[in-house]
Amino acid sequence: MSTLEIEVEGVGTFTGELFEEKAPESIAAMRTFLPLESQLMHVRWSGHATWINIDEVELPEVPRENHTVYPSRGDILFYPGYRNEKEILIPCGPTCFKSPAGELAGNHVATLDASPEELVALEDATLEDGMHDVTVTIQD
């Protein structure tokens, strides 16, 4: 069992089991660029969520797998850039994954083991303080 770990400076560390059977090609693609040090920011279009821009990352072609437009709180979506920028989405409350291109379907790769209160605190930190340094890794 592999675990996704997201460490947000000043907020905390969040983990969740990877869905290797439901999204194998997405997770294989993520393994090509993780660990990643980047910035976590609040979404512009999707509701109560944060995201990490990975547009600069070179990715193999990744199919839609275990994809959704309406992720639940804590569901990690990997979006390899079908119609918009590549990103990792972290929903913290009600979310409809969108962009200027309209609704997007991201590949659901993990769900964080975090309480609703912890996820609200994560979202609030990006609203109040702006971007936060973030490190994303896979622990095998």
DSSP file (Angstrom, degrees, kcal/mol; ACC not computed):
  #  RESIDUE AA STRUCTURE BP1 BP2  ACC     N-H-->O    O-->H-N    N-H-->O    O-->H-N    TCO  KAPPA ALPHA  PHI   PSI    X-CA   Y-CA   Z-CA
    1    1 A M              0   0    0      0, 0.0     2,-0.3     0, 0.0    16,-0.0   0.000 360.0 360.0 360.0 125.2    0.0    0.0    0.0
    2    2 A S        -     0   0    0     16,-0.2    16,-2.6   136,-0.0     2,-0.4  -0.763 360.0-149.2-103.0 150.3    1.4    3.4   -1.0
    3    3 A T  E     -AB  17 139A   0    136,-2.6   136,-3.1    -2,-0.3     2,-0.4  -0.954   8.8-137.4-124.2 137.0    0.5    6.7    0.6
    4    4 A L  E     -AB  16 138A   0     12,-3.2    12,-1.7    -2,-0.4     2,-0.5  -0.792  23.2-163.4 -87.0 132.7    0.3   10.2   -0.8
    5    5 A E  E     -AB  15 137A   0    132,-2.9   132,-2.5    -2,-0.4     2,-0.5  -0.982   9.3-173.4-123.3 127.4    1.8   12.7    1.6
    6    6 A I  E     -AB  14 136A   0      8,-3.2     8,-2.9    -2,-0.5     2,-0.6  -0.959   4.5-168.3-122.2 111.3    1.1   16.4    1.2
    7    7 A E  E     -AB  13 135A   0    128,-2.9   128,-2.2    -2,-0.5     2,-0.6  -0.894   3.1-166.8-104.7 117.9    3.1   18.7    3.6
    8    8 A V  E >>  -AB  12 134A   0      4,-3.3     4,-2.2    -2,-0.6     3,-2.2  -0.914  25.8-118.7-109.4 118.8    1.9   22.3    3.7
    9    9 A E  T 34 S+     0   0    0    124,-2.6   124,-0.1    -2,-0.6     4,-0.0  -0.301  96.4   6.4 -59.3 130.3    4.2   24.8    5.4
   10   10 A G  T 34 S+     0   0    0      1,-0.1    -1,-0.3   122,-0.1   122,-0.0   0.382 129.3  59.9  80.7  -4.1    2.6   26.4    8.4
   11   11 A V  T <4 S-     0   0    0     -3,-2.2     2,-0.3     1,-0.2    -2,-0.2   0.730  98.9-106.7-119.7 -53.2   -0.5   24.2    8.2
   12   12 A G  E  <  -A    8   0A   0     -4,-2.2    -4,-3.3     2,-0.0     2,-0.4  -0.927  32.5 -63.0 149.2-173.8    0.5   20.5    8.5
   13   13 A T  E     -A    7   0A   0     -2,-0.3     2,-0.4    -6,-0.2    -6,-0.2  -0.935  38.4-166.7-115.6 133.6    0.9   17.2    6.8
   14   14 A F  E     -A    6   0A   0     -8,-2.9    -8,-3.2    -2,-0.4     2,-0.3  -0.939   6.8-173.8-120.6 139.8   -1.9   15.3    5.1
   15   15 A T  E     +A    5   0A   0     -2,-0.4    98,-3.7   -10,-0.2     2,-0.3  -0.933   8.2 170.5-133.2 157.1   -1.8   11.7    4.0
   16   16 A G  E     -A    4   0A   0    -12,-1.7   -12,-3.2    -2,-0.3    96,-0.2  -0.945  38.7-100.2-162.8 145.0   -4.1    9.3    2.1
   17   17 A E  E     -A    3   0A   0     94,-0.4    94,-0.7    -2,-0.3   -14,-0.2  -0.454  41.8-119.9 -67.0 133.9   -3.8    5.8    0.6
   18   18 A L  B     -C  110   0A   0    -16,-2.6     2,-1.5    -2,-0.2   -16,-0.2  -0.529  13.2-130.2 -74.8 141.8   -3.3    5.9   -3.2
   19   19 A F     >  +     0   0    0     90,-3.0     4,-2.4    -2,-0.2     3,-0.2  -0.570  40.3 164.5 -90.5  71.2   -6.0    4.2   -5.3
   20   20 A E  T  4 S+     0   0    0     -2,-1.5    -1,-0.2     1,-0.2     8,-0.1   0.756  72.9  46.5 -66.8 -25.5   -3.5    2.1   -7.3
   21   21 A E  T  4 S+     0   0    0     -3,-0.2    -1,-0.2     2,-0.1    -2,-0.1   0.809 117.5  41.9 -83.8 -30.9   -6.1   -0.3   -8.7
   22   22 A K  T  4 S+     0   0    0      1,-0.2    -2,-0.2    -3,-0.2    -1,-0.1   0.755 132.0  20.0 -87.3 -26.2   -8.6    2.5   -9.7
   23   23 A A  S  X S+     0   0    0     -4,-2.4     4,-2.2    86,-0.1     5,-0.2  -0.356  71.4 150.0-140.1  56.3   -6.1    4.9  -11.2
   24   24 A P  H  > S+     0   0    0      0, 0.0     4,-2.2     0, 0.0     5,-0.1   0.872  75.4  46.3 -64.1 -39.5   -2.9    3.0  -12.1
   25   25 A E  H  > S+     0   0    0      2,-0.2     4,-2.0     1,-0.2     5,-0.1   0.853 112.0  51.8 -73.8 -32.7   -1.8    5.1  -15.0
   26   26 A S  H  > S+     0   0    0      2,-0.2     4,-2.2     1,-0.2    -1,-0.2   0.928 112.4  45.4 -65.1 -44.9   -2.4    8.4  -13.1
   27   27 A I  H  X S+     0   0    0     -4,-2.2     4,-2.0     2,-0.2    -2,-0.2   0.880 110.7  53.3 -68.8 -37.5   -0.3    7.2  -10.2
   28   28 A A  H  X S+     0   0    0     -4,-2.2     4,-0.6    -5,-0.2    -1,-0.2   0.910 110.4  48.2 -61.4 -41.1    2.4    5.9  -12.5
   29   29 A A  H >< S+     0   0    0     -4,-2.0     3,-1.0     1,-0.2     4,-0.5   0.897 109.3  52.8 -65.8 -39.9    2.5    9.4  -14.1
   30   30 A M  H >X S+     0   0    0     -4,-2.2     4,-1.6     1,-0.3     3,-1.3   0.865 101.1  61.0 -63.7 -35.5    2.7   11.0  -10.7
   31   31 A R  H 3< S+     0   0    0     -4,-2.0    -1,-0.3     1,-0.3    -2,-0.2   0.746  94.6  65.0 -63.2 -22.0    5.6    8.8   -9.7
   32   32 A T  T << S+     0   0    0     -3,-1.0    -1,-0.3    -4,-0.6    -2,-0.2   0.742 115.9  25.0 -73.8 -22.3    7.6   10.4  -12.7
   33   33 A F  T <4 S+     0   0    0     -3,-1.3    -2,-0.2    -4,-0.5    -1,-0.2   0.473  96.1 133.9-122.1  -3.7    7.6   13.9  -11.1
   34   34 A L     <  +     0   0    0     -4,-1.6     2,-0.2     2,-0.1   103,-0.1  -0.755  44.7  60.6 -92.9 144.1    7.2   13.2   -7.3
   35   35 A P  S    S-     0   0    0      0, 0.0     2,-0.4     0, 0.0   102,-0.2   0.413  79.4-179.8 -73.6 153.1    8.6   14.3   -5.0
   36   36 A L  E     -D  136   0A   0    100,-2.3   100,-2.6    -2,-0.2     2,-0.5  -0.988  22.2-162.4-129.0 131.7    7.5   17.8   -5.9
   37   37 A E  E     +D  135   0A   0     -2,-0.4    98,-0.2    98,-0.2     2,-0.2  -0.977  40.7 122.0-111.3 125.7    8.1   21.1   -4.1
   38   38 A S  E     -D  134   0A   0     96,-2.8    96,-2.1    -2,-0.5     2,-0.4  -0.655  57.9 -71.1-154.3-155.5    5.7   23.8   -5.2
   39   39 A Q  E     -D  133   0A   0     94,-0.2    14,-0.5    14,-0.2     2,-0.5  -0.969  28.9-147.9-123.4 137.7    3.1   26.3   -4.1
   40   40 A L  E     +DE 132  52A   0     92,-3.3    92,-2.1    -2,-0.4     2,-0.3  -0.900  27.1 172.0-102.6 132.1   -0.4   25.5   -2.8
   41   41 A M  E     - E   0  51A   0     10,-2.3    10,-2.7    -2,-0.5     2,-0.2  -0.902  36.3 -93.2-137.2 165.2   -3.1   28.2   -3.6
   42   42 A H  E     - E   0  50A   0     84,-0.4     8,-0.2    -2,-0.3     6,-0.1  -0.502  48.8-106.5 -76.6 148.2   -6.8   28.7   -3.4
   43   43 A V        -     0   0    0      6,-2.0    -1,-0.1     4,-0.2     6,-0.1  -0.251  17.6-153.7 -70.3 161.8   -8.8   27.8   -6.4
   44   44 A R  S    S+     0   0    0     54,-0.2    -1,-0.1     6,-0.0    55,-0.1   0.723  87.2  14.0-102.6 -31.3  -10.4   30.4   -8.7
   45   45 A W  S    S+     0   0    0     53,-0.3    54,-0.1     1,-0.0    51,-0.1   0.624 109.3  70.4-121.0 -19.4  -13.3   28.6  -10.2
   46   46 A S  S    S-     0   0    0     52,-0.2    50,-2.3     1,-0.2     2,-0.5   0.488  86.7-121.9 -96.9  -5.2  -14.0   25.4   -8.3
   47   47 A G  E    S+ F   0  95A   0     48,-0.2     2,-1.2     2,-0.1    48,-0.2  -0.892  79.1  10.1 108.5-131.7  -15.5   26.3   -4.9
   48   48 A H  E    S+     0   0A   0     46,-2.4    44,-2.8    -2,-0.5    45,-1.5  -0.695 100.7  99.0 -94.5  85.9  -13.9   25.3   -1.6
   49   49 A A  E     - F   0  91A   0     -2,-1.2    -6,-2.0    42,-0.3     2,-0.3  -0.974  55.3-137.5-159.4 166.3  -10.6   23.8   -2.7
   50   50 A T  E     -EF  42  90A   0     40,-2.3    40,-3.2    -2,-0.3     2,-0.3  -0.848  22.5-164.2-125.4 166.1   -6.9   24.4   -3.1
   51   51 A W  E     -EF  41  89A   0    -10,-2.7   -10,-2.3    -2,-0.3     2,-0.5  -0.991  19.5-140.6-153.3 159.3   -4.6   23.4   -5.9
   52   52 A I  E     -EF  40  88A   0     36,-2.3    36,-2.0    -2,-0.3     2,-0.5  -0.989  25.5-134.5-121.7 121.0   -1.0   22.9   -7.1
   53   53 A N  E     + F   0  87A   0    -14,-0.5    34,-0.2    -2,-0.5   -14,-0.2  -0.636  29.2 169.2 -76.5 124.9   -0.1   24.0  -10.6
   54   54 A I    >   +     0   0    0     32,-2.2     3,-1.9    -2,-0.5    33,-0.2  -0.039  33.6 125.8-122.4  29.2    2.0   21.3  -12.3
   55   55 A D  T 3  S+     0   0    0     31,-0.5    -1,-0.1     1,-0.3    32,-0.1   0.769  70.5  57.4 -61.6 -26.3    1.8   22.8  -15.8
   56   56 A E  T 3  S+     0   0    0     -3,-0.1     2,-0.4    30,-0.1    -1,-0.3   0.564  85.5 102.0 -80.8  -7.7    5.6   22.8  -16.1
   57   57 A V  S <  S-     0   0    0     -3,-1.9     2,-0.5    29,-0.1    29,-0.1  -0.620  72.5-132.0 -82.1 130.4    5.8   19.0  -15.5
   58   58 A E        -     0   0    0     -2,-0.4    -2,-0.1   -26,-0.1    -1,-0.0  -0.708  33.4-175.4 -79.3 126.5    6.3   16.8  -18.5
   59   59 A L        -     0   0    0     -2,-0.5     3,-0.1    21,-0.1     2,-0.1  -0.919  25.5-122.6-124.5 148.3    3.7   13.9  -18.4
   60   60 A P        -     0   0    0      0, 0.0     2,-0.3     0, 0.0   -31,-0.0  -0.338  57.6 -73.8 -71.1 169.7    3.1   10.9  -20.5
   61   61 A E        -     0   0    0     -2,-0.1   -32,-0.0     1,-0.0     0, 0.0  -0.542  56.3-164.7 -67.2 129.0   -0.4   10.6  -22.0
   62   62 A V        -     0   0    0     -2,-0.3     3,-0.1    18,-0.1   -36,-0.0  -0.972   8.0-140.0-121.6 126.7   -2.8    9.7  -19.2
   63   63 A P        -     0   0    0      0, 0.0     2,-0.5     0, 0.0   -37,-0.0  -0.298  33.2 -91.0 -77.2 166.6   -6.3    8.4  -19.8
   64   64 A R        +     0   0    0      3,-0.0     2,-0.3    -2,-0.0    42,-0.1  -0.676  58.3 164.5 -72.7 127.7   -9.4    9.4  -17.8
   65   65 A E        -     0   0    0     -2,-0.5    43,-0.3   -42,-0.1     3,-0.1  -0.968  62.5  -6.8-150.9 133.7   -9.7    6.9  -15.0
   66   66 A N  S    S+     0   0    0     -2,-0.3    42,-2.3    41,-0.2     2,-0.1   0.874  94.8 170.5  50.6  41.2  -11.7    7.0  -11.8
   67   67 A H  E     +G  107   0A   0     40,-0.2     2,-0.3    38,-0.1    40,-0.2  -0.462  16.7 173.5 -91.2 154.8  -12.5   10.6  -12.8
   68   68 A T  E     -G  106   0A   0     38,-2.1    38,-2.2    -2,-0.1    -3,-0.0  -0.991  33.2-156.5-154.1 153.3  -15.1   13.0  -11.4
   69   69 A V  S    S+     0   0    0     -2,-0.3    28,-3.1    36,-0.2    35,-0.2   0.657  96.5  51.2 -95.8 -27.6  -16.2   16.6  -11.7
   70   70 A Y  S    S-     0   0    0     26,-0.2    -1,-0.2    24,-0.0    26,-0.1  -0.687  75.8-177.3-116.2  76.0  -17.7   16.6   -8.1
   71   71 A P        -     0   0    0      0, 0.0    24,-0.5     0, 0.0     2,-0.1  -0.381  23.6-121.7 -71.9 152.2  -15.0   15.4   -5.7
   72   72 A S    >   -     0   0    0      1,-0.2     3,-2.4    22,-0.1    21,-0.1  -0.456  48.7 -67.1 -84.4 164.9  -15.8   15.0   -2.0
   73   73 A R  T 3  S+     0   0    0      1,-0.3    19,-0.2    -2,-0.1    -1,-0.2  -0.298 124.7  13.6 -53.1 125.8  -13.9   16.8    0.7
   74   74 A G  T 3  S+     0   0    0     17,-2.7    38,-2.8     1,-0.3     2,-0.5   0.332  87.7 136.5  88.4  -7.2  -10.3   15.4    0.8
   75   75 A D  E <   -H  111   0A   0     -3,-2.4     2,-0.5    36,-0.2    -1,-0.3  -0.636  49.1-140.7 -75.3 120.5  -10.5   13.6   -2.6
   76   76 A I  E     -H  110   0A   0     34,-3.2    33,-2.4    -2,-0.5    34,-1.0  -0.722  16.3-162.3 -86.9 123.5   -7.3   14.3   -4.4
   77   77 A L  E     -HI 108  89A   0     12,-2.1    12,-2.6    -2,-0.5     2,-0.6  -0.904   7.4-157.5-107.9 133.7   -7.7   14.8   -8.1
   78   78 A F  E     -HI 107  88A   0     29,-2.8    29,-2.6    -2,-0.5    10,-0.2  -0.946  10.4-170.3-105.4 122.0   -4.9   14.6  -10.6
   79   79 A Y  E     - I   0  87A   0      8,-3.0     8,-2.2    -2,-0.6    27,-0.1  -0.928  10.5-166.2-119.4 108.1   -5.6   16.5  -13.8
   80   80 A P        -     0   0    0      0, 0.0     6,-0.2     0, 0.0   -18,-0.1   0.277  54.2 -94.3 -82.1  13.9   -3.1   15.9  -16.6
   81   81 A G        +     0   0    0      4,-0.4     5,-0.2     6,-0.1    -2,-0.0   0.878  63.0 157.9  88.1  39.2   -4.3   18.9  -18.7
   82   82 A Y  S    S-     0   0    0      1,-0.2     4,-0.1     3,-0.1     3,-0.1   0.938  89.9  -6.1 -60.4 -46.9   -6.9   17.6  -21.2
   83   83 A R  S    S+     0   0    0      2,-0.1     2,-0.2     0, 0.0    -1,-0.2   0.376 135.8  21.8-129.0  -0.6   -8.5   21.1  -21.6
   84   84 A N  S    S-     0   0    0      1,-0.1     3,-0.1    16,-0.0    15,-0.0  -0.791 101.7 -41.9-152.1-171.9   -6.7   23.3  -19.1
   85   85 A E        -     0   0    0     -2,-0.2    -4,-0.4     1,-0.1     2,-0.2  -0.264  63.2-104.3 -64.8 151.5   -3.5   23.6  -17.0
   86   86 A K        +     0   0    0     -6,-0.2   -32,-2.2    -5,-0.2   -31,-0.5  -0.519  57.1 151.0 -73.3 141.1   -2.2   20.5  -15.4
   87   87 A E  E     -FI  53  79A   0     -8,-2.2    -8,-3.0   -34,-0.2     2,-0.5  -0.992  48.9-122.3-162.4 167.4   -2.8   20.4  -11.6
   88   88 A I  E     -FI  52  78A   0    -36,-2.0   -36,-2.3    -2,-0.3     2,-0.4  -0.996  33.9-155.4-115.6 122.6   -3.4   18.5   -8.4
   89   89 A L  E     -FI  51  77A   0    -12,-2.6   -12,-2.1    -2,-0.5   -38,-0.2  -0.840  10.8-168.5-104.6 135.1   -6.7   19.6   -6.8
   90   90 A I  E     -F   50   0A   0    -40,-3.2   -40,-2.3    -2,-0.4     2,-0.2  -0.879  14.2-151.7-122.4  96.4   -7.4   19.3   -3.0
   91   91 A P  E     +F   49   0A   0      0, 0.0   -17,-2.7     0, 0.0   -42,-0.3  -0.473  17.6 178.1 -69.6 135.3  -11.1   19.8   -2.2
   92   92 A C  E     -     0   0A   0    -44,-2.8   -43,-0.2   -19,-0.2   -19,-0.1   0.440  69.1 -19.9-114.5  -5.8  -11.7   21.2    1.3
   93   93 A G  E    S-     0   0A   0    -45,-1.5   -19,-0.1   -21,-0.1     2,-0.1  -0.826 117.3  -1.7-172.1-155.3  -15.5   21.5    1.1
   94   94 A P  E    S+     0   0A   0      0, 0.0   -46,-2.4     0, 0.0     2,-0.4  -0.324  73.6 175.5 -57.1 124.2  -18.2   21.6   -1.7
   95   95 A T  E     -F   47   0A   0    -24,-0.5     2,-0.4   -48,-0.2   -48,-0.2  -0.996  30.8-175.8-139.2 135.5  -16.3   21.5   -5.0
   96   96 A C        -     0   0    0    -50,-2.3     2,-0.5    -2,-0.4   -26,-0.2  -0.968  37.9-126.2-124.0 112.6  -17.2   21.4   -8.7
   97   97 A F        +     0   0    0    -28,-3.1     7,-2.9    -2,-0.4     2,-0.3  -0.437  50.1 152.6 -67.3 113.0  -14.0   21.1  -10.6
   98   98 A K  E     +J  103   0B   0     -2,-0.5   -53,-0.3     5,-0.3     5,-0.2  -0.857  25.0 176.9-138.1 168.4  -14.1   24.0  -13.1
   99   99 A S  E >   -J  102   0B   0      3,-1.4     3,-2.2    -2,-0.3   -15,-0.0  -0.891  58.2 -79.4-153.6-179.3  -11.9   26.3  -15.2
  100  100 A P  T 3  S+     0   0    0      0, 0.0     3,-0.1     0, 0.0   -16,-0.0   0.743 130.5  62.0 -60.0 -19.5  -12.5   29.0  -17.8
  101  101 A A  T 3  S-     0   0    0      1,-0.3     2,-0.2   -18,-0.0   -17,-0.0   0.481 118.0-110.8 -82.4  -2.8  -12.9   26.1  -20.2
  102  102 A G  E <   -J   99   0B   0     -3,-2.2    -3,-1.4     2,-0.0    -1,-0.3  -0.694  68.4  -2.7 106.9-162.5  -16.0   24.8  -18.2
  103  103 A E  E     -J   98   0B   0     -2,-0.2     2,-0.3    -5,-0.2    -5,-0.3  -0.380  65.4-160.2 -67.6 143.2  -16.3   21.8  -16.0
  104  104 A L        -     0   0    0     -7,-2.9     2,-0.6   -35,-0.2    -7,-0.2  -0.912  12.1-140.5-123.1 150.2  -13.3   19.4  -15.8
  105  105 A A        -     0   0    0     -2,-0.3     2,-0.3   -38,-0.1   -36,-0.2  -0.957  22.0-166.2-112.6 116.9  -13.1   15.8  -14.7
  106  106 A G  E     -G   68   0A   0    -38,-2.2   -38,-2.1    -2,-0.6     2,-0.6  -0.695  28.0-105.4-100.7 155.2  -10.0   15.0  -12.7
  107  107 A N  E     -GH  67  78A   0    -29,-2.6   -29,-2.8    -2,-0.3     2,-0.8  -0.697  30.2-134.5 -82.2 119.3   -8.7   11.5  -11.9
  108  108 A H  E     + H   0  77A   0    -42,-2.3   -31,-0.2    -2,-0.6     3,-0.1  -0.643  36.7 163.3 -77.8 109.6   -9.4   10.6   -8.3
  109  109 A V  E     -     0   0A   0    -33,-2.4   -90,-3.0    -2,-0.8     2,-0.3   0.619  57.9  -8.1-107.4 -16.7   -6.1    9.2   -7.0
  110  110 A A  E     -CH  18  76A   0    -34,-1.0   -34,-3.2   -92,-0.2     2,-0.4  -0.975  52.5-132.6-168.3 163.2   -6.4    9.3   -3.2
  111  111 A T  E     - H   0  75A   0    -94,-0.7   -94,-0.4    -2,-0.3   -36,-0.2  -0.997  32.6-122.2-127.9 128.3   -8.6   10.5   -0.4
  112  112 A L        -     0   0    0    -38,-2.8     2,-1.5    -2,-0.4   -96,-0.3  -0.379  10.5-130.7 -70.9 143.3   -6.9   12.3    2.5
  113  113 A D        +     0   0    0    -98,-3.7     2,-0.3    -2,-0.1   -98,-0.2  -0.613  66.7 125.4 -87.1  72.5   -7.2   11.0    6.1
  114  114 A A        -     0   0    0     -2,-1.5  -100,-0.0  -100,-0.1    -2,-0.0  -0.971  60.8-116.3-136.0 147.5   -8.2   14.4    7.4
  115  115 A S     >  -     0   0    0     -2,-0.3     4,-2.0     1,-0.1     5,-0.2  -0.387  31.7-110.9 -76.6 159.2  -11.1   15.8    9.4
  116  116 A P  H  > S+     0   0    0      0, 0.0     4,-2.3     0, 0.0     5,-0.2   0.883 120.6  54.5 -55.2 -37.7  -13.4   18.4    7.9
  117  117 A E  H  > S+     0   0    0      1,-0.2     4,-2.2     2,-0.2     5,-0.1   0.889 106.1  50.6 -65.6 -39.4  -12.0   20.9   10.4
  118  118 A E  H  > S+     0   0    0      2,-0.2     4,-1.7     1,-0.2    -1,-0.2   0.887 111.9  47.6 -65.3 -38.2   -8.4   20.2    9.2
  119  119 A L  H  X S+     0   0    0     -4,-2.0     4,-2.4     2,-0.2    -2,-0.2   0.868 109.7  52.0 -72.6 -35.8   -9.4   20.7    5.6
  120  120 A V  H  X S+     0   0    0     -4,-2.3     4,-3.0     2,-0.2    -2,-0.2   0.911 109.1  51.5 -63.0 -41.6  -11.3   23.9    6.4
  121  121 A A  H  X S+     0   0    0     -4,-2.2     4,-2.0     2,-0.2    -2,-0.2   0.877 108.6  51.8 -62.5 -37.4   -8.2   25.2    8.1
  122  122 A L  H  X S+     0   0    0     -4,-1.7     4,-1.4     2,-0.2    -2,-0.2   0.946 112.8  43.8 -62.7 -49.2   -6.1   24.3    5.0
  123  123 A E  H  X S+     0   0    0     -4,-2.4     4,-1.8     1,-0.2     3,-0.3   0.933 112.2  52.9 -62.4 -45.5   -8.5   26.3    2.8
  124  124 A D  H  X S+     0   0    0     -4,-3.0     4,-3.1     1,-0.2     5,-0.3   0.876 104.0  57.4 -58.4 -38.4   -8.6   29.2    5.2
  125  125 A A  H  X S+     0   0    0     -4,-2.0     4,-2.5     1,-0.2     5,-0.4   0.894 108.5  45.4 -61.2 -39.5   -4.8   29.4    5.3
  126  126 A T  H  X S+     0   0    0     -4,-1.4     4,-0.7    -3,-0.3   -84,-0.4   0.811 115.4  47.8 -75.5 -27.8   -4.7   29.9    1.5
  127  127 A L  H  < S+     0   0    0     -4,-1.8    -2,-0.2    -5,-0.2    -1,-0.2   0.913 121.3  34.5 -73.5 -43.4   -7.5   32.5    1.6
  128  128 A E  H  < S+     0   0    0     -4,-3.1    -2,-0.2    -5,-0.2    -3,-0.2   0.873 133.5  23.4 -80.9 -39.4   -6.0   34.5    4.5
  129  129 A D  H  < S-     0   0    0     -4,-2.5     2,-0.2     1,-0.3    -3,-0.2   0.517  95.9-134.9-109.2  -7.7   -2.3   34.2    3.8
  130  130 A G     <  +     0   0    0     -4,-0.7    -1,-0.3    -5,-0.4    -2,-0.1  -0.578  64.1  10.6  84.3-151.6   -2.1   33.4    0.1
  131  131 A M        -     0   0    0     -2,-0.2     2,-0.4    -4,-0.1   -90,-0.2  -0.249  64.0-159.2 -66.7 148.4    0.2   30.7   -1.3
  132  132 A H  E     - D   0  40A   0    -92,-2.1   -92,-3.3  -122,-0.0     2,-0.1  -0.965  26.2-106.5-124.9 143.5    1.9   28.2    0.9
  133  133 A D  E     - D   0  39A   0     -2,-0.4  -124,-2.6   -94,-0.2     2,-0.4  -0.454  44.0-171.4 -63.8 141.0    5.0   26.1    0.2
  134  134 A V  E     -BD   8  38A   0    -96,-2.1   -96,-2.8  -126,-0.2     2,-0.4  -0.994  19.0-161.2-139.7 143.6    4.0   22.5   -0.3
  135  135 A T  E     -BD   7  37A   0   -128,-2.2  -128,-2.9    -2,-0.4     2,-0.5  -0.996   9.7-166.0-123.8 128.4    5.8   19.2   -0.7
  136  136 A V  E     +BD   6  36A   0   -100,-2.6  -100,-2.3    -2,-0.4     2,-0.3  -0.964  17.4 161.4-117.5 127.5    4.1   16.2   -2.3
  137  137 A T  E     -B    5   0A   0   -132,-2.5  -132,-2.9    -2,-0.5     2,-0.5  -0.908  34.9-128.4-137.2 164.2    5.6   12.7   -2.0
  138  138 A I  E     -B    4   0A   0     -2,-0.3     2,-0.6  -134,-0.2  -134,-0.2  -0.982  19.4-156.2-113.6 128.1    4.7    9.1   -2.3
  139  139 A Q  E      B    3   0A   0   -136,-3.1  -136,-2.6    -2,-0.5    -2,-0.0  -0.920 360.0 360.0-104.5 119.1    5.6    6.8    0.6
  140  140 A D              0   0    0     -2,-0.6    -1,-0.1  -138,-0.2  -136,-0.0   0.435 360.0 360.0 -93.5 360.0    5.9    3.2   -0.4
